[in-house]
Structure formats: C-alpha cells, structure tokens
Amino acid sequence: MDTINSMTSITFTPLDVQKHNKPNDVWLILHNKVYDVTAYLQDHPGGDIILKEVAGTDATEAFEEVGHSAEANDELDKLLIGHLAEEHHVDAVEVFRPVFAKVAQQAAIVVPSKKGLGPSRRQKLLLRGALGLGLATGVMLYTNNANSSQLRQHIMSVLPRFSRVLPLSSSPSSFWTGFGIASVAEVALSVAVAVWAWSKLDVQEDFTHYAARREARASAAIGPDTRKPATTRMTLVTRAKNTTVSANPSTGVLSPKDWRPFKLVRKTLVSPNVYRLVFTLPRPDAVLGLPIGQHVALRATLASGETVSRSYTPVSNDNDRGRIELLIKVYQGGRMTQHLAALPVGGTIDMRGPKGAMRYSPTYARRIGMIAGGTGITPMFQLIRAVCEDETDDTSISLIYANNTEDDILLRQELDGFALQCPHKFRVYYVVTRPLRPDTWTGGTKNKMTWTPPTIRSRPVCVLGAGVLGRRIACSLVAGGYNVTIRDPFPEARTAAIDFIRDNHEQFATAMKPTTGLPPGTYQAFPDMEAAVRDAWLVIEAVPEKIELKIETFGELATKAPPDCILGSNSSSYRSAQMLEDVADPERRKLACNIHFTMPPSIRTVELMTCGETDPAVFPFLTQILSGCGFLVATARKESTGFIFNRLWAAVKREILNILAEDVSDAAQIDALWRHMFAAEVAPCQLMDRIGLDTLYVLDVGLGNNAASLADVPTNGKIVRVDPATGHRKPIVTGLSAPDGIDVSPSLGRMFWTNMGANVSARDGSVMSAALDGSDVRTLIPAGGPVVTPKQAVFIEDSSNGPRLYFCDREGASVHRCDADGGRHEVLVRRVPAAETPTKDQTQWCVGVAVDPQAGKLYWTQKGPSKAGRGRIFRAGLDLPDNETAADRSDIELLFDNLPEPIDLELDLTGESRWLYWTDRGEHPRGSSLNRVRLDELDKSSGVGVGAKVDIVARHFHEPIGLKLDVKHHRAFVTDLGGTIYSVDLRTGAKSAVFSDDGCYTGIALLRG
C-alpha cells in the first residue's frame, strides 16, 4: 500500500504519457491514473495488440466498454506509476456493471487465438520432414526391386531436367541414386502438399494472409495487366437476382500496421445518440479487406493534442465497394464518440486493422446463438450478413435482440430482410422494454413483477441540488417529518441550504399543514453522491436542466443508490425516460419517474409521471407520502412533455399575451377577472411575473472579482442563463476565453457567441455555438484563424439568404458574417488592410453590429479610444457592391461621430417608428448610457446626424456593454462591466436591476417564452 501511495504522488501530463507509445514501451491512462503496462503485454488475455493500440492515450472509454474483472483491477494496482495532473483531469466515463449470479459451469466454447489456429513453425517442419522421409523410403524400396527401371523411366518423364544432374542407372543395386531422387521429389512434393493443405485449413500466420491482403500483394508483384481475374463468385441473397460480386476482392485498403485516413461522406442520426457514419475508400472499386469476425481501430487527435483510439466493427463488408459504414453510439464522457459525433462531413479519421482474435469460416460452427442489445448488434450483424450472403454456408443463427422501444431497433430492415430470405439460416426475436405500440407489437417485453415498497423508518429522502427549488423541496419534507440529505458539490450552496431549512421549516409546516403527525425530520448536506444516497429510500434529482447531466446523474444513482430506492426527477423540461440512457437494469428503471415540484410552500402542487416503465404501484405510494406533507399531488396517466399543469398554463399564458399584444385589455383587468371567476389568491399575470416568460443568456467575460486570481482570467469566462422574472441564474458553459457577443436562434435551438481570446494582439479569438442548454458545443471559426478579437454578434434568420451570424472583429477592424455552421465566412467591411491587423488604431475598432434584413442594411460602431469622445456609427449595404471589396466599398455612410464610446447596437423594426438603439460606455453625462434615434429622422437628415434627435433613454450604468430589446414588453436589457443586468422601461426610462453580483458582463441574448 505504501508503494502505491508513493506512486500516486507522481504526476504526469497527457503529453508525458503520449511519448510512451512504442511496442516495447506502453503507458496508458485509466480514470486519470497512469499505468506502465509494458511488462504485462505478454500476459494480457486479449493479446498485446489491444494494449499497443491505445499506447500513450487515455484508454478509459475502451477499458470500461470491454468490461474487466476484479482480478484485472488488482493487476492494475501493480502497474500504477502515477496520475494525471489535476488540471488535465477529465470527467469519469459512467458505466453500468451488472452483478453476475453463479451458475453451473459447462464446457466453454473456446475461440482459438491466432497462435492456436494451426501448427506452429516447428510442427510444420516436423510434418514436412515426416512426409519426406516416408516418401524417400518408398522410393528406395521401389528402386531395389525388379520393376525399378519402369519407375525410373516414369520419374524421368516427370522430372526430365533432373536427368542432366542425376543420371539414373538401370542397375537394381543403385540405392543411393534412388534415395537422391526421392529426396529431391520429397522437397517438391512436401512444399506442394503443405501449401495445398494449409490453404484448405485456412491457417494464417498474420493479417496480411487474408484474402484481400493476399490478392493485393500478388497484384503488386505481377502487375495489374497480368493478374488473373478471380474465378470464385457467389450470389448475394439480399441483392437483385443474378447480382454477383467477387468472393476474393482484388484490393484491400486496410493496413495492420499503418494508420490510414478515411473521409466521412455521410452522417445519419438513426436513433437517439446513435449515428450511422459512412466513410469513403480511396477508390470506388476498393474493398476494406476486413475478414469476418474482425474489427478496425479508429484514432483521433483531440483539440487538446491528446490522442484517443477505439475499436469498432463495421456494418459494411467487402461486398460494399468503395465505402465502410459504422454504427456509433455517443456516450456522455466518451471522448472518441463525442469526437465522431462532432466530425463534419468531409472530415477524416485514421483507421488501422484488421484486429481481433476470432476468425470465422463456414465450418466454424453448425449453430450459433446470439444475444445483443443496442449498438452491440454490430459484430453480430457482420457475422449474420456473411452467413446469409454466402450460399455455400449452411450455418444456422438465432438472435435475441433487445432495445428500449421498437423505434430504437437498429438495422431492423436488414435483419428482417435476412430472416425473410434465409429462414433456414437466420431467425431473430426482438425484445423491448417499453413497446410504443403495444397493440401491434409481436415481440417480447419485460417480465412483470410485483413491487414491494421500500422500508422507510429512519431512512432519508435525498435531494440532489441545493438550489432555490432543491432547498424548498427539502424543507417541505423536513417539515412533514421525513429525514433529508442534500447533495451539492458547492460548499456555499450546501451551507445556504442548511441555513434555509433551519430558519424556515417551522414556517413551512404552518403554511403546508402536514398531516403526518411527525416531529420535524433531520437534515444534512454532503459534497459527494455516495454518502448522500447510501441509505435513501427516495432520491429527488434537482440538478441543472441539462439532459447530459441528468443522464449522468441517473447512471450514477443506478450504481450507488439502494436497490429499492425510488429515483425521481424534478425536471419540468425532460421526461424521465430521456434520463435512463445509462440505466440498463430493468428493475432500476421500474423505480424511475418524474416528481415535479412547483415552488413550495406558496405553490404546493406536485406532478408525478411515469418513465414508461415505472411500476404503477409506485404512484399511490408516493401520493400518500407527499399528500401527508401537505402537497396537492396529481399523476399524469401517460408520458407527456409539460405534464398536466404546464400544458394548461402554456395555453392560458399564450392567450393572455395575445390579449395584451392586441391591446384588448391590461394586466390589472385580467387579474381582477381571474380572481373573481376562479377565486384564486394568485392571478395569472402575477404568476407569469413570478415564473418568468423569457430566458436571458448573458456572457461573463471573466474579468470580475469572481476570478480566484488574475491567472484564472483567460479561462474564467462563462455563459449564464438568467430568469429575468426571478433573477435566478446558473452557468451553462464555462471555461471560455473572454466571451463578448452572443445571440440565439429559436428555430435552430442554438446559441452563438464570440470569444476575444486571452491576447488581443494575437489571432486567438474564436466563434462558437451550442445547444440552448449548453450542450453540443461546436467551434465555428477556430482560434488562430481569420479573426483577431471578435466582439458583439447578431444572428439573423433571413429566409431569403439563409440564417447568418454577423459579428465585428475589434483589432481586426472588420465586420464579418458566416452560416450557422461556420460556412460561407466572409468579410463585409474592412477598415484597415488585412496585413496591418491586429491594428492599434482604436478609431478603426469595430465593436457593435445590427442588421436590417428588410432594408438590406448593416450598422456597426467604431468605439474609438476609451473615454475620448471619438466614437462613430456607420451604415452600409448588407452585400458588397459589384466589383468592390470589403476594403474599398463605396456605400459606407457615417451616421454619427464624436460619440463618447458607442458599443452595442439593436434595431426596433416592429412599428412605423423604427428605432436604432445603442449602449455607450464613455464618460458622463452622455456616456454610460442607453441611447436611441428614429431611423426615419436619420434617413431624412443631411450630413452626419444633422436633424436626427438622439434620445438618452437611461443613464448612470457602470460601463454598459450588451443590449437586447424586448419590444413586446417595452423594455431593454443592458449588461455592464460592473456586474449588473438591468431591465429598462423604454417608455419611461426607469431601470431596475435584474440581478447584480461580482461578475463582469458583456454580451446578452433573449430567448422569448
């Protein structure tokens, strides 16, 4: 133990490990620990090639995917040499490890290893020697009998050339002559017999002896014009009648030793988190050269510089000329699968192979039974296809294929086709956990069992997440008499939750009036999951609304919570079925459901909903418990996004907003009518104000007091999601390098933002995109590319030209646009020659941008030196004039100059009076303000802003930056570097803080509810 502890004190970087990737020097990373497995290569049960494939890389994903015994982990402890430095740690790959019951052991089917497929080299020599000795003895005997002259004459006719070397005597006593002839004949015949026998036995010494590789080597030796065409052909039962292909393809592009790149030409999402990827081969007629039973290794270099490798079995084979197809399931925390999911069409991945110990031939077995689940079908599909497409193969295969629903069955069309066309060879039986169409489903389903409620006694309820709602849920349960544990990784959140429960549980009991008759329960907070859920009978997940995080959480709960523990999610956005991707145990899935709380104690409703597999007895049990705590419990009869109340509330909210937008009534009258009609304490408009209609996405540039030290500033940037009604906020993307401009696309369900980078004098700025929940982060324009310090951004959903992102480049003195995927990137305005960028001329620094797609106009600001009063606003056409460039375009208009320091721009194009708004971070009294001007006055003015009246809507911000209009509600949202987000009434100029903290806020985007 002391040795292990001393080893783990040694730290390495991924680059340190990557250097040890030689055949006789193999290091690898598993769960952030570093191992030297060189001495274990020869003892590895799967062969040394598996370890060599991942040498110098993080092999965690591959290690967990294969599965290992406790003995393997004990062996690893002996090979541990250190761990990764903390800054290089990666999230754990969560896996489900089933518990195996002991059963009566029977004779195992042994798949011979490569060394066991045929005689060894020594055995071959002995065999050939025995053949030669027997043949020589036979010839010797014949040369000493009366008929020897006839035998010699026959040998002379077969081997005439030997007559010149070994003249044959007719004397019967010529023993040595006969022995010499026999020896020569033995050599020739033994070689011929051995080659023939070896070919029939299909004995191969290495991967290069497989058909495709052997043919390729032969063709290289004799030349393409002299190579004889293959003569053996077979009919494919899955193709059109009489369609034939060569059984021995002429070209195999795989190399067992060299990594070769293959281009992605098609990517299709065939099931949630499962992609079908098609890669092209170098030539249309080329084949991969992959023997049946083998797989390929894929290798990728991540953005961090680390190399990852993973093995996959293609679903295509050598009948599919010119391509290779893979089915890939994307795992949370799986770096190779995440890389493949993000790989664009046209990108490449390195492959090497063949790999694997199994070598299939038609005589492998008479009957084969298979059990598969999900993407585990791929190696079995390879064998099924080989058997069904070979008319000479009479092997019988039976497959049991399990999935969650019938819509999740992969390769179903192909499997059903094989079963239809080859009923004597292949049968398939589908099993699903949750049939979507039970009336028409003919396959198998899960076994139904009677559920026994968990014993409660002093066991706690665990609440995951100590946020505003999590602590209220916990407080309600404590007030009802139940013991509670809270898990949150942040110490300040845990402390705040404990303080809240201590100070409020009596008021909660008074408001909710529990009927349990129990004294208040106990409450504790824990930083780690295992301690919090160790003895829990119910877990309520209240973590941030990111589906990947929820999937990871439920996967962890499946391994750490007690077997009888009910697993509930408080999510209002996601169905619990979506969170069970990593929960394979059907008994666990039967105890998963949605338990959605609203906002106790003022709103005491709780909605329960099945995951589709939840045992029905769970709901009356939970209803009794929660009702006793004072909750009003409702149960949805089936899965429904939005449950019950949210669907009802969405319709009410939508119609109220229509009434307000059409100016039919106002909020006071609507609320008065509601109270009178429904005798409600809280009216709908008040409730909308409480719950919030919109979502703000705000950029924290990372320069504020929330950075632990100045060294953290370059990666302290983050995207924060904010509820403008409550001020509740949570980071959804972190680790950014000085983010500045942001906008959202509701139609695409994505947000787009710019990062200035750590060094404004270097080209380390970038443009990125992500889903609205912060997942699926993509780089559109990478650092080191054509931009220097990208600033404010606006996304325009212009159907005539396609959705486009517009943004400014400050030190690049330019205005850009690109597609939502980063394509069609172009420079629209360039204020200094590209060769002179990054420029220090601050009068040319482009910062804010706005677009009028109807009028075809582009607006931007050039801020000028800080607090110098030299800021300007310009306008030009959206497209370059004919025969002009971004540097010399002639249609640029100067709208305003000598402004304090204009930053961000917004346009209100909804009414007859169209407005241009901008923030100004310059000196008081004109600076640190929100300003606007009517566009029609601006269009009529002559000269620079002459005749156009500029209104200062609001003042006294702390260096305002970001601006976003909410025209429907007559307000604007403004961020400033002082750490405050403001809501400004555009009619009165009154401003109020949505929230304020020690952050440093730049860009802002609004997603309307």
N, C-alpha and C positions, 0 to 999 in steps of 0.2 A: 504493500500500500504506500509506503514511503517513497518507493521508486516511482510509482505512478504519479503521486503528488508532485514530486520534483520534476517529472517530465511535463506535467500540465502547466508548470510555471513558465515554460519556454514558449514564446510567441513567434508566429510567422505571419507573413503576408501571402496573399494568393500568388504573387509573382515568385516568392521564395519556393513555394510548392511546385509551381509550373516548371521550374528548372529540372526537377527530378522526374523526367518522363521518358527515360531510356529503358530498353528491355531488361537491363540489369540494375536499374535504379528507379524504383517505383514508389513514389509518395502519392497520397491522395487525402482528400478532405471528406470527413463524415460528420455532420452535425456540428460544424465549426471546430472540430478536433482534427489534428494532423497525425497521420499514420505512415510509417515506413513499412510497406508490405513486401519488400524485396525478398526477404528470407522465406516468405510464405507462398511465393509463386508456385513452386512445385507441389505444394500440399493443398492448394485451393481445389475444392471438389469440382468446381466448374471449369477448371483448366486455367492456366496462367494467362491466356489471351484475354479473358474477361477483365482481369486486373490491369493488364497492359493497355487496354483500350481507354481506360479512364485515368491513366497515369498523369500526374500533375494537375488534376482537375478536382472540382467538387463533385463527388460521386454520390452524394446523399440521396438524390432522387432515384438513381438507378439501384442503389442499395436497398432502399425501402420498397421499391416496386417489386423486386425479386423476392424479398422476404428472407429472414435468416433466423436461425435458432438461437437459444440462449447460449449454447456452446460457441457459436460464432462470435457473440458479443464478448464472451470470456477470452476468446483467442485475440480479439481486437485489443483488449486491455494490454496484452503483452507487446503489441506493436505500436502503442501510442508513444509519440515523441514530442507532442506539444499541442498548442491550439492556435487558432487564428486570433490576431489582434482584434480587440473589441470593435474597432471602427470598421472592420471587414465582416462582422457577423451578418449572417442572412437569416431570414425567418425560417423556422422549422417547417419541414415537409410533414404535414399531419397524415398519418396512415391508420387504417383500421387493422388491428391484429386480432384475428379470431382465436378463440380458445378451443383447442382440439381435445376431444374426448378419446380415451384409449379404447381401441377396438382390437379384436382378434387379428393377429398379423397373418397374412397369407403370403404366398410366393409373390415376389415383386416382379414386375416386368422390367427387365434391365435393358436400357438402350446402350449399346456398346459405344465406348469412347472412340476417338479417332485411332488410338493405338490398338484398340481391340477389334477393329473391323476385319482384319486379315492376319496372315502370318507375319512375323517380324522379319527383318532382313536376314538374320541368322537362320530362321526357319526356312526361308526361301532358298538359301544356299544349300542347306542340308537336303531339301526336297529335290532340288535340281541335281545334286550330286548322286542321290539315290537313283534317280531316273537314269543318269548317265552310266552308273555302274551296272545297273540291270541291263541296259541296252548293250554295253560293251561285253558283258558276259555272254549275252545271247549271240552276238556276232562271233565271238571267239569259238563258241561251240559249233556254230554252223561252218566256220572256216576249216574245221578239222574233220568234217565228215565227207562222205563220197560225193555229196551234191554241192560242195563248196565252189566249184568252178561256175555253176549256174548262178549262185549268189553273187560271186564277184562280178560276173558279167552284168547282172542286174544293177549292182552298185555303180559299175562303170557307166551304165546308161543314164543313171540318175545324177551322178556326180562326175561328168566327163573331165572336168578341169583337174580333179584330183589324180587322174591317170598320169599327168605330167610330173606331179610332185611325189606321188606314192605309187610307183609301178607295181602292179599286182602280179604275184607269182601264181602259177597254176598248181604249185606243189601243195598237197594237203597238209604238210608239216609247217606251213608258213604261219605260225601262230602270231608272231609279233606284227606281221603285216595286217592280219585281221584285227588285232587289237588297235592298231593305229587308225584303221578305217573306222572302227567302232567309236573311237574317241572323238574323231572329227565329226562323225554323224551325231554323236551324243550332244556335242555343243550346239550344233544347228537345231537339232530336234528339241532339245530341252528349252532353248530360247523360244522356239515357236510354240511349244506346248504351254510354257509358262505364260506367255503373252495372251494366248487364247483363253487359258483357264482364269487368269486374273481378270480379263475383260468380262467373262461370264459371271465371276463372283462379284464384280463391281467394287473391287478393292482399290482404294485410292490412298496415296500417301499424303497428299496435301490438296488444298482447294484448287490448285491450277490443273488438276487432272479431271475436273468435272467437264461435262460435255462441251459447254460453251467455251470454257477456257482452253480446253484441248484443241477444239476446232480453230480457235483464234490463233493459237501458237502455230498450228500446222499451216494455216493460210499465210501467216507471216513468213514462214520458211519457204514455201513453194511458190508464192506469188498468187495474186488474185485471179490471173487468167488461166492458171493451170490447175487450180483447186477443183476437185471433183465435186459435183453437187451432191447434197445429202440424198440418200435413196429411201430412208425410212420416213414414212409420213403417217399422220393419224388424223382422223376426222374429229372435229370438236362438236360435242353434242349440244353445246349452248349456242353455237353459231348457225348461220344459214346452212341448209343442206349442201353437201359437197364442198363446203369451205374447208380447206386444209392448210396446215402450216407444217413447217419442218420440225421434226422432233429433236433435231440437233442443230440449234441456231448457229449461224456461222460467226457471230460476233458477240463476245461478252465484254461489257464495258466496265464491270466491277474489277477492282484490284484488291487482293487480300492484304497488300502491304502499303499501298499509296492511297492517300485521301484524294478524291476527285470531286470537283464541283458539279452540282446538278441544279438547273434553273427551274424555279417554280413557275408554272404556266397557268394553273387554275387552283383556286381555293374555295371550297364549298362548306358551309356550316350545315351538317346533316342532322345534328341533334344538339341539344344544349351542351356547350363546351366540347363538342366533337367536330373536328374538321376532316374533310377528305382533301388531301393535298396531291396534286399531280405534278410531277417533275418530268422534264423532257430529257431524253438521252441525246448523245451527240449527233446521231443520225436517225432519220425516220425508220430505217430498217434494222436499227440496232436492238439488241436484247440486253437485259441486265446481266444474265449469266448467273442466276441465283438458283442453286439446287433446292429441291423441295425439302422442307424441314430446316432450312437455314434462314438467317435474318441478316440485316445490314446494320452497321454502326453509323450514326449521324454525329457530326461535330460542328460546333458553332463557337464563335468568339463573341462574347457579350460586350456591351458598351464599356464595362469596367476593365476590359482587357483579359478577363478570365475566359478559359476555355472549358466548355462542357461537352460531354459525349453521352449518347443514349442509343440503345439498340431498338429497332423496330422490325416487325415482319410486314412486308408489303402485301397488299391485297391483289396486286397485279402479279403476273408471272411472265415467262418468256414467250407466251403466245401474244402478249401485248407489246408489239413492236414500237420502239421509239419513246416509251414512257415508263415511269414507275409511279405507283399510287400507294399512298399511306393513309391510314386512319389514325388520327392523333386526338387523344383526349387531353384537354388543357387542365392542369392541376393548379390550384392555388399554392404558390410557393415553388412550383416546378419550373426551374429556370429554362430548361430546354423546351418544354411545352409552351411556356409563355413566349419564348423567342420564336417558335414556329407559328404561334397564333398571330404574332405581330409581323411575321415575314411578308413583305409585299410581293405581289405577283411581279415577276422579273428578278426577284432576289434569288440568291443561290445558297445552297447548303452543301457541306462536304459529306461524302459518304465513302465507306470502305467495307469490304466484305468479299466473300461470304463469311458468316460467323455461325457458330453453333455446333453441338455435338451430334445432333440427330441427322441421319442420312436416310431418307426414305427411298424405298424401291418397291415395285409391285408385289414382291414376296415378303414385305416387312411383317405383315400380319393378315390373317383372314378376316378378322372382325375388329373394329376399333370403336370404342365408346368414348364420347366427348361430353364434357360439361363446361359451359362458357358463360360469362356474364359481361355485358357491355363491350368495351373495346378488346376484351380478352378473346374475342372471336377471331382476331386477325391471324394468329398462327394456325388455328384450326381451319379457317377458310382456305388458307394456302393449300393444305392437305386435301380438303374436300374437293376443291377445284381440280387439283391434279388427278385425283381418282376419277372424278366424273368426266373429265375431258380426255381420258385415256381409255379407249375401247378395250384394250387388252388387259386392263387392271380390273380384277373381279373383287377387290376388297370391299367389304360391307361396313358402312359407317353409320352410327346413330349419334345424334346430337341433342342434348338438352341445353337450350339457350335461354338464359334468364335476363330480364330487364325490368325497369321500374314500370313502364307502361308499354302498350303495344306500339305507340308512336316512337318509342326510343329504340326499337329493334333495328340494329344496323345491318346492312347488306341483306335485308329481308327479300327484296326482289330476286337477287341472285340465288339465295338459299332456296326459296320456293321454286325457282326455275330448275335447280339441280334435283330437288325432290320430285318434281313433276316428270322430268325427262329421264331420270335414273332411279326409279323407285326400288329397283333391286339392289342398288348400291348405297343409297343415301336416304335417311329419314331424319326429320327434325321435329322436335317438340318444344314449343315456346311456353315459357312460364313468365308471368308478370306479377308484380306485387300489387299493382292497382290498375285494373282494366278501366280505360276511359269509356268504353262502350260495352258494358257487361252483358247486355242483351245479345250482342253479336259475337262476343269473344268465345272462341272454341278451345283456346289453350288452357294451360294450368294457371292457378292463382296460389296465393299464400294459404297456408293452413290456418284455420281459425281456432283460437284457444280462448278459454275463459280467463278473464283478467281478475286478479286479486289486488285490491287497493293497497297502497303502501302503508306500513305502520307508521304512525306519526309520533306519538308520545312526546319526547323532548327533541326530536329531530327538527332541524331548522328548514326554513324556506330560504333559498339562496337567490339574491338579486344580483345579476351581472350588470354593472354600470351604476355609478354613484352620481349621475347627473340629476337635473331638476326632477325629472319624472321618476327615475330609479329610486331616489331617496324618499319620494312621496309614496311610492308603492310599498317600500319597506316600512315606512312609518305607519301606513294603514294596517299592515299585517301585525306589527308590534302592538298597535292599539287594540287589535282584535284578539290578542293573547298568544300569538304564534312567535316562536323564536326565529330570528332572521340573521343571516350572514350576508355581507355585501362584499363583492369583489370588484376592485378597480385598481388599475396599475399605477394611478397617480396619487401620491400621498395627500396632496391638498384636497383632492376630491373625496378621499376616504374620510379625512378629518371633517370636512364640511358636512358630509352625510351623517356622521355620528353626532355632530353638534345639532343638526337639524332634527334628528329623531329625538334626541334628549330634550330639546326645547319645545317640541310640537306634538309629541304623541298623546298628551292629555287633551289638547285642543282637537286632535283628530278623533279621539274617542267621543268627545262631546258632539262633534259635527256628524259623525258617521253612525253613532249609536249601535255598536256591535251587540249581538245577542248571544255571544258565546259564554258569557259569564266568567271569563278567564281574566286573571290579572295580566298586566302588560307583559309582553314577551321580552326576551333578552335580545341584544343586537351587538354584532361585532363586524369589523371590516378587515379584509385580507388583501394583500397585494397579488397573491398567486391563486390560480384556479383550483388546484388540487386541495388545498386546505379549506377553501370556501365551500366546496361541494362534497366534501368527504362523506358526510352523513346526511346530506339533504334528501328530503322526500319530494321536493318540488324546486325546480330552477326556473326563474323568470329572466329571460335574456332581454336586456335593455341597452345593448351596445349601440354605437352609431349606425345609421341606416345605410350601410354598405354591404351589399349582398355577399361579397367575398369574405368580409369579416364575419358575417353571420354563419356562412358555410363552415369557416374555420372553427368558429366557436362551437357549433353543434358537433363537429368532428371530434373536438377535444372533449366535450361533455360525454360523448359516447364511450370514451375510454376511461374517464375519471369519475363520473357520477355513479352512485349505487345502481344496481340493475333494476330496482323497482322505482327509480326516481322518474317523475313526470318532467318532461322538458318542454317548456313553454316559451314562446317568443312574443314580446310586446309590440313587435313591428306592426305598423299600420300600412306600410308600403309593400311588403313582401309576404307572400303566403309561406307558411312554414314548410310546405313541400319543397320550395325552392332552396331551403337551407340544409336539406338532408343529403346532399351530394356525397358527403364523406361518411355517412352513417349507413353501413351495409347491413347491420344486424336487424332483421325484421322485428324482433322483439323490442328493440330500441325504438324503431320507427312507430310502433303501435302506441308509444307513450309520448309522442311529439305532437304539438298543436300550437295554435295561436291563442294567446291570452292578452288581449289588448285593453289596457287601462287608458282612461282619458286624462283627467287631471284631478285626482282626489286631493282634498276632501270636497272641493266645490262641485266637481262633476264626478259622480261616483259610479258611472257605468263601466262595466267590463264586458267585452265581447269574446266569446270562445268560438274557435273554428277548427275543424279537422284539417289534418295534412293530407287527407285522402286515405290514410291507413290507420288513423287513430282508433283505438278500441272505443266503441260507443259508450262503454260504461265509465270512461274517464270523465265525461262531461257532467253527468249528475253528481258525481263525487266532488268535482271542483265547484259546481254550482252551490252545493251545500256549504262547503268551506267558505267560499267568498261571500255568499249571502250572509253568513253568520258574522262576517267582519263589517257588514253594513253596505256592501256593494249591490247594485242592481245588475244582475247577470243575464245576458242574452246569448243564445247559442245559434250560430248560423247552421242551417241544415246541410249545406254543402260548401265546398270551397268557393269563395267569392272575393275577388280583389276589391278592397274597400269595406269588407264585412257587411254590416247592415247599416249602421248609422252614417258612416262616411258616404255611402251611396245616396242615402236620403239627403244628407247635408249638402252634397255636391249639387243636387238638383235645386234645393232651396237657395243656396248661395248663388248659383248661376242666374236664377230668375230675379233675385234681389239686385244683382249687379246690372241686369238688363233694365230694371225699373229705374235705377239710379242713372244709368248711362243715357236713357231716353228722357230723363228729367220729368218722369211721371210723378215722382214723389221724392221725399228725402228720408234720411235715416231715422229721424225722430218720429215721423208718422208711421213708418214701417214697424218700428219697435213698439210704438203705442198700440197699433193694431194687433201685433203678435201677442203682447201681454194680455190684452183684453180677450182675444179669441182662445188662447191656449193657457191662460193663467200661469205664464212662465215667469220665473224670477229673473232669468237672463234672456234678454231679447236677442234676435238673430244678428242685428248689426253690431251689438256689443260683443256677441260671441265671435263674430268674424274678426273684430278687433283683437280679441283675446287669442284666438287660434292663429290668425295671420293668413293673408291671402297670397302673398308673394314671398319669393326667396331671393336674397341678395347673395352674390358671390363677390367676395372682397379679397384683394391682394394685400398681404402684409409683406412689405419689401424686405423686412428683416433687420432694419437699422435701429429699431426701438430698444427700449430698456428690457424687453423680453428676451434679448440675446444674452446668454450667460456671460459671454466675453466677446470682445471685438473679433477674436479669431473665428467665432461662430457665424459672423455676419454673412460671409459668402454663401452659406447653405442654410440660413435661418429663414428664408422666405417661405411663404405658405399661402394656400388658398383657404379662406374661411367662409363657411356657409352660415348665413345670418337670417334669422326670422325677424323681419322689421317690426312685427307687432309686439314681440316679447323681448327682442334683443338677444335671445338665445343664440349662441354661436358655437361652432365646432370646426376645427381644421379638417379638411378632407384630402388635401395634397400638401405634403411637407418636403423639406429638403431642397427648395428651389433657390436659384441663384438670382436674387434681386428681381422678382417679378414686377411688372409695371402696368401693362394693359391687359384687359380681359373683356370678353363678351361671350354670350351664349347663343346657341341655336336650338330653339324648342323642337323644330321639325327633325333635326338630326339627333337630338338628345345628347348634345355635346357642348363643352365649353372650350374656348380657345384663349390662350394667353401668351404674352411675351416675357422673356427673361433677359434683363440687361446684361447679366454676366458679372463676374467678380472684378473685371478690369475694363474700365470704359475706354481705354486706349488700345484694347485688343479685340479681335473678332471672336469673342466668346459669348455673344448673345445668341439666343435661340427662340424659336416659336414652337409651342406645344399644344396638345389637345388631349382631352379626357372625357369620359362619360360624366354626366352631371352628378353622379355620386362619388366622383374622384377615382374611379377605376379605369382600367384600359388606357393608361397614359401613353401617348404617342408623341414622337418628335416629328414635326412637320419640316422645320428648317433647322438643321443642327448647328451647334457651336462650331466656329471655325469656317463657316460658310460665307455667304454673300452679305450678311448683315453684321453690324458692329454692336449697337445698343438699341434694339427695338423697344419702342415705347408704347403709347396708347394704341388701342386696336378697336375695330368695329367690324362685326360680322353682318353682311348684307345678304338676305335671302332673295336675290333678284332672279326671278324665274326666267327672264329673257337671256341672262348671261350665266346662269348657274350660281349657286351660293359661293360667295367670295369673302375672304378675310382681308381687310385693309389695315395697314399699320405704318407708323412712322419709325425711322431709324435716326436717332439723335446725332451721334457722332458721324454717322454715315450720311447726314444731311440729305435725306431722301424719304420718299413715300412709296410704299410697296403694296402689292396685293398678290394673293395666291388662292388656290382652291382649298376646299376643306381638308384635303389630304396632303396639302403642300405642293401639289402640282401647279403647273402654269404660273410659276412665280415670275413676276415682272416688276420692274421699277417704273413708276409713273412720273415721278418728279425727282430730279437730281440737282441740288443747289450748288454743289461744287464737283469738280471732276472726280471720278472714282479713284484715280491714282492719288488724290490728295486726302483721302479719308484713311483713318479717322481724322476729322478736322477739329481744330481747337477754336475756330471762328464761331462763337456762340450765337452770333446773329443769324447763322445759317442752320442752326439746330432745329430740326423738325420734331415736334412732340405730339400734339393732339391731332386727331383726324375725325372727320364726319363725312357722310356720303348722302347725296340726294339722288337716288336712282331714277326717279321720275324725270327730273330736270337734267340728269346726266352730269351732275356737278360734284366736284371733290373739294373739300375745305380742309385746311390744315393750319396749325400755328407754328411760328418760329419764335421761341421764347426770348431769345436774347440773353445777355449776361444777367446774372442774378441781381435783382433789385435795381436794374439800370434804367428802366423805363424805355427799352428799345424793342419791346415785343411787337410782333406783327401777326396778322391773319391774312391768309391768301385763299384764292379760289381758282380752279381750272376745270377743264372738262374731264370726265371720267376716263376717256380714252385719248390716246395721243393723236394729235393732228397728223394728217397724212404727210409722209416724208419728213417727219420731225422725230426727235429723240427726247428722252426724259431730261436731258441736259440743256437742250436748246428750244424746247417747246415755246410757242409764241402766244399761247392763250392764257397765261397766268395773270390773274388780277390781284392787286394789292388792295385789300378791303380796309384794314386798319393798321396804323403804325403808332409808335411811341406809346404802346400799352405797357403797364408795369411789368408783367411777366405771364402772358397767357399760356395755359396748359391744355386742358382737355376741352373737347367740343362735343356738342349734341345738337341735333335738329329736331324741332317740333313741326312736322309736316301734316298734322291731322286736320287743322281748321283752315279757315280762309286767311287768317292772320298767321302766317308761318314765321317761326322764330329760330334764330341761331343763338344758342347758349354757350357760355364758356366759363371755366374757372380761371382765376388769376391769383398766383401765389406771390405777387410782388408786394411792394411796400404800401402801407396805409397812406391815405384813406381810400385810394382807388383800387389798391391791391388787396390780397387776401379776401377775395370777393367772388360772388356768383353774378354773372352779367348776361344780358341778352339784348338782341336787336331784331327788329322786324325785317324779314327778308325783302318784303315789297318796298320798304323805305330804302333799303340798301340798294336794290336794283334801280330805283329812281334817282339815287344820289349821283352827283357828278364829282369826280375826284375821290380822294381817299377818305371814305366815311363821311363826306360832306352831306349834310341834310339827313343823316341817319341818326336817330336818337337812341343812345345806349342807356339802358336801364340797369342800375345796380340792384339786383333782386335781394341780396343778402350780403352782409359784410362780417368782418371780425372772425374769420376762420383762422386756423393755425396752419398756414401754408397749404391751401386746398389743392388737390390733385385730381382725383377721379370724379366723374359726373355721369349720372344716369337719370333720365327723365321717366316719370310715371304720369303720363299726360292724363290718363283716365281718372286718376285721383288728384290731379292738380298739384303734384309735388315733384320735387327733385331730390335725389340722394347725392350727397357730396362726401368724399373722404378727404382727410387731411393728414399731414405728416405728424400731427400732434397726437394721433391715436384715436380720433373720433370719427364716427359716421353720423352725419346729420340728415334729417328729413326737413326739407324746406317747402313751405306752402307757397306755390307760385302766384297765388292771388294776393297774399298779404306780406310775403317776405319773412314771415315768422319761421324761425328754425328751432328744431329740438334735436337733442342727441338720441340717436337710436341706441348707441352704446359708446362707451369710452374706456380705453384701457391704456396700457403702456406699449401698444404696438405702433407701427408706422405704416399708414395705409395709403395705397396708390390707386390702382385701378378698381373699378366696380362694375358689376353687371347685374341686371334684374331679370329674374325669371318670373313671369306673371302667372298667378294661380288661376 
